[in-house]
Amino acid sequence: MPLPVPHAVFISLVLEIFLYGIYTCLFIGSSYLLLLRRKKTKVIITMTVLNIIMWLMSTGHVTLNFEKTFRGFFWENGIQDSSVLEDDSNPVVLSQLVMECIEFIIGDGIVTWRAWVLWDHDRRILYASSILIMGSVATGIMLFQTLASSSETISIYRNGSTRIWTTSAMVLTLSTNVFATTLIAYRAWVHRRLIRSLTSGFHGAAQVRGKIDILALLIESGTLYCCTWFAMIFVFVFVNSGVYLMIDMLAQLSVSAVLLSLSASLRPFVSV
């Protein structure tokens, strides 16, 4: 039996608030690491700015989700008429969509940057990733335009046009992250083989293995993010009310995964 939409929306709000709390802790930790750096390079300054932007987007998203759910339940009788909770053409949902897109674009950019650095600034990585990211931006804009121009109540999950644009955007974002994570994983595998052959009996082996652990963290955080997108696409395509659980959680999980990668990159592993 499918989960009723009002139940799914309420559970989604609770889960997003919980994940927002976890993300805020990660944000504080990463901000501390950034401020701790004595040498404020352009990369560190950029990371600090992006870190703050992502937290602001995350805060705005959870705040709007609370306002939307509260209004739908108590002012618009969403418990009896679930269509109220499925209206994705209202300004609140459109604002959330913009915030999510900003989070995803920044996240994709950071993951791509990490892969680019690990691959010695190979321009081919930038070109391929840029095409995928620009595709995500284009489909996101088309989705926003379709929702904003609608003269009647419209649901992303039940309208043909919005389903196409949403699915395309999610697939492109997933492709970007799978591409970058695969590159990082391959580089880690090559380094591990090289280090095993060179550090036998070497007094600095422990330090080198620590750097491999950083790569493992980058891979694992990227893999977690990719798995979340896989689940989101599966749920979305098969039109299940569980999509309401996933979409708001994704807004917090995405920035959390990016922050894990960002925190790892603050340790001395590669020259930036």
Buried (B, 14 or more C-beta within 10 A) or exposed (E): EEBEBBBBBBBBBEBBBEBBEEBBEBBEEBBEBBEEBEEEEEBBEEBBEBBEBBBEBBBBBBEBBEEBBEBBBEEBEBBEEBEBBBBBBBEBBBBBBBBBBBBBBBBBBBBBBBBBBBBEEBEEBBEBBEEBBEBBBBBBEBBBEBBEEBEEEBBBBEBEBBBBBBBBBBBBBBBBBBBBBBBBBBBBEEBBEEBEEEBEEEEEBEEBEEBBEBBBBBBBBBBBBBEBBEBBBEBBBEEBBBBBBBBBBBBBBBBBBBBBBBBBBBEEBEEB
